[in-house]
Amino acid sequence: MRKSTRGKILPFDYPFTDTTSASAFETLFAGLQKFNPELTEAVMSDIATHCIHVLFKPNEIILDYGEICEYVYFAINGLVTSLEKEDGKEFNCWFMSDGDVIIAIDSFFMQHRSRERLVTLANTECIALHVDDLNMLREKHPSFAFLELMLTRYYYQQTFNRTKWLRKDARGKYQMLKAHYPTLIQRVTRVALASFLGVSREHLNRILREEIAG
């Protein structure tokens, strides 16, 4: 088991003697089986020996600008935002919550310095796997390799669908976010939401008032 450079490391010794770790593992296992039902407990047991169980506080940096994303984080619960800089200004470019895979995409897959910052917006509990262990497990277990393929496909489709939002104005983007990611609307602060939509908070408030008025 490797140690992450950030967050509070929780006990995660397999076979589990700690109920918190056991519950997190069961949540992870159930979530991953949705993408590959052929993923067995035996394979997951091997995966578990390479994982870390980590808790981040609100407003804690998971990955900073210029760092290399060496871990994939499977969110058991919580809320994380991806931040980027443009013309010296920082903006929210996406949000990740319960059940999501959390990475800086370019940095993780290419193993180069990140142009993103990953920051928690709430207490966030994750099970993390180092890229070297991920590569080893992919070679060792075909079912894990297939799982990775299905996850990549799923998130690629989500990202592609969101590119269609670029043609919409802020109100249209808000309506798409509300339709496809309703829980995010309830959890993300208005400051972060306005940043994602690329408008001022006052503009966002007008959109919300119009939504309520119908």
C-alpha positions in Angstrom: 0.0 0.0 0.0 1.3 3.4 -1.0 0.7 6.6 1.0 -1.0 9.6 -0.6 0.7 13.0 0.0 -2.6 14.6 1.1 -5.6 13.8 3.1 -6.1 11.7 6.3 -5.2 8.1 5.7 -7.8 5.8 7.3 -7.3 2.1 8.2 -7.7 -0.2 5.1 -6.1 -3.5 6.0 -7.6 -6.4 4.1 -9.2 -8.7 5.4 -11.0 -5.8 7.1 -11.3 -5.5 10.8 -12.6 -1.9 10.6 -16.3 -1.4 9.8 -15.7 1.9 8.1 -13.2 0.4 5.7 -15.4 -2.6 5.1 -18.4 -0.4 4.3 -16.3 1.8 1.9 -15.0 -1.3 0.1 -18.6 -2.7 -0.3 -19.7 0.6 -1.7 -16.8 0.6 -4.2 -17.4 -3.0 -5.2 -21.1 -2.4 -5.8 -20.3 0.6 -7.9 -17.7 -1.0 -10.0 -19.8 -4.1 -10.6 -22.4 -1.9 -12.4 -19.7 -1.4 -15.1 -18.5 -5.0 -15.1 -20.7 -7.6 -13.4 -17.9 -10.2 -14.1 -15.7 -8.4 -11.5 -15.3 -11.0 -8.8 -14.7 -10.7 -5.1 -11.4 -12.5 -5.6 -10.2 -9.8 -8.0 -11.5 -7.1 -5.8 -9.7 -8.6 -2.8 -6.4 -8.3 -4.8 -7.3 -4.8 -5.7 -8.0 -3.9 -2.1 -4.4 -4.8 -1.0 -3.1 -2.0 -3.2 -5.7 0.7 -2.3 -5.6 3.5 0.3 -8.6 4.8 2.1 -8.4 8.6 2.4 -10.6 11.4 3.9 -10.3 15.0 2.7 -11.7 18.0 4.6 -13.7 20.8 2.8 -11.5 23.1 0.7 -8.6 20.7 0.8 -6.5 20.4 -2.3 -6.3 16.9 -3.7 -4.1 17.8 -6.7 -2.5 21.2 -7.3 -1.4 23.0 -10.5 1.9 21.6 -11.8 1.7 18.3 -9.9 1.4 15.0 -11.6 -1.8 13.1 -11.0 -0.5 9.7 -9.8 -3.7 8.5 -8.1 -7.2 7.7 -9.3 -9.7 8.4 -6.6 -13.0 6.6 -6.3 -15.4 8.8 -4.4 -17.4 7.0 -1.8 -19.1 10.2 -0.8 -18.3 13.9 -1.0 -18.0 16.7 -3.6 -14.9 17.8 -5.6 -14.4 20.5 -8.2 -11.9 20.8 -11.0 -10.4 24.3 -11.3 -8.5 25.8 -14.2 -6.9 29.2 -14.9 -7.5 31.3 -18.0 -6.2 34.9 -18.4 -5.1 34.9 -14.8 -8.6 34.0 -13.5 -9.6 30.7 -11.9 -12.9 29.1 -12.8 -14.8 25.9 -12.0 -14.8 23.6 -15.0 -16.6 20.6 -13.5 -17.8 18.8 -10.3 -17.5 15.2 -9.1 -19.5 13.6 -6.3 -20.6 10.2 -4.8 -19.6 7.3 -7.0 -17.5 9.3 -9.4 -13.9 8.7 -10.5 -11.8 11.7 -9.6 -8.7 12.4 -11.7 -7.1 15.3 -13.6 -7.6 13.6 -17.0 -4.6 14.8 -19.1 -2.2 14.6 -16.2 -3.3 11.1 -15.1 -3.2 9.4 -18.5 -0.1 11.2 -19.8 1.6 11.5 -16.4 2.6 15.1 -17.0 2.1 18.2 -14.9 -1.5 19.1 -14.3 -3.2 22.2 -15.6 -6.0 21.5 -13.2 -6.5 21.9 -9.5 -8.7 19.4 -7.7 -10.3 20.8 -4.6 -12.9 19.4 -2.2 -16.1 21.3 -1.6 -17.2 19.1 1.3 -15.9 16.2 3.4 -14.9 13.7 0.8 -14.1 10.0 1.4 -12.2 8.1 -1.3 -10.5 4.9 -2.1 -7.4 5.6 -4.1 -5.2 3.5 -6.4 -1.7 4.5 -7.6 -1.2 4.6 -11.4 1.6 2.0 -11.1 -0.7 -0.4 -9.2 -3.5 0.3 -11.7 -1.2 -0.7 -14.6 -0.1 -3.8 -12.8 -3.7 -4.9 -12.0 -4.8 -4.2 -15.6 -2.2 -6.7 -16.8 -2.9 -9.2 -14.1 -6.7 -9.3 -14.3 -8.6 -9.2 -17.6 -11.9 -8.3 -15.8 -10.2 -5.3 -14.3 -8.9 -4.2 -17.7 -12.4 -4.5 -19.1 -13.7 -2.5 -16.1 -11.3 0.3 -16.9 -12.4 0.3 -20.5 -16.0 0.6 -19.5 -15.3 3.4 -17.1 -13.3 5.3 -19.7 -16.1 4.8 -22.2 -18.7 6.0 -19.7 -16.9 9.2 -18.8 -15.9 9.9 -22.4 -19.6 9.8 -23.4 -20.5 12.1 -20.5 -17.8 14.6 -21.5 -18.8 14.4 -25.2 -22.5 15.1 -24.3 -21.4 18.2 -22.3 -19.5 19.6 -25.2 -23.0 20.3 -26.8 -23.6 22.7 -23.9 -21.0 25.0 -25.3 -23.5 26.3 -27.9 -25.9 27.3 -25.2 -26.1 30.5 -23.1 -25.8 30.5 -19.3 -29.5 29.8 -18.9 -29.4 26.9 -21.3 -26.3 25.4 -19.5 -28.1 25.7 -16.2 -31.1 23.9 -17.5 -29.0 21.1 -18.9 -27.1 20.8 -15.6 -30.4 20.7 -13.8 -31.8 18.0 -16.1 -28.8 15.7 -16.2 -27.1 16.4 -12.8 -29.9 17.5 -10.5 -28.1 16.6 -7.3 -25.2 18.9 -8.2 -27.6 21.8 -8.4 -28.6 21.2 -4.8 -25.0 20.7 -3.5 -22.8 23.1 -5.3 -22.6 26.7 -3.9 -23.9 29.5 -6.0 -20.4 31.0 -6.3 -19.0 27.8 -7.8 -22.1 27.3 -10.0 -21.8 30.9 -11.3 -18.1 30.3 -12.1 -19.0 27.1 -14.0 -21.6 28.9 -16.0 -19.3 31.8 -16.7 -21.6 34.4 -15.3 -21.6 36.7 -12.3 -23.5 35.6 -9.1 -26.0 38.4 -9.8 -26.7 36.9 -13.3 -27.1 33.5 -11.8 -29.6 34.8 -9.2 -31.7 36.3 -12.0 -31.7 32.9 -13.8 -32.8 31.2 -10.5 -35.5 33.7 -9.9 -36.8 33.2 -13.5 -36.7 29.4 -12.9 -38.8 29.8 -9.8 -41.3 32.2 -11.5 -41.7 29.7 -14.3 
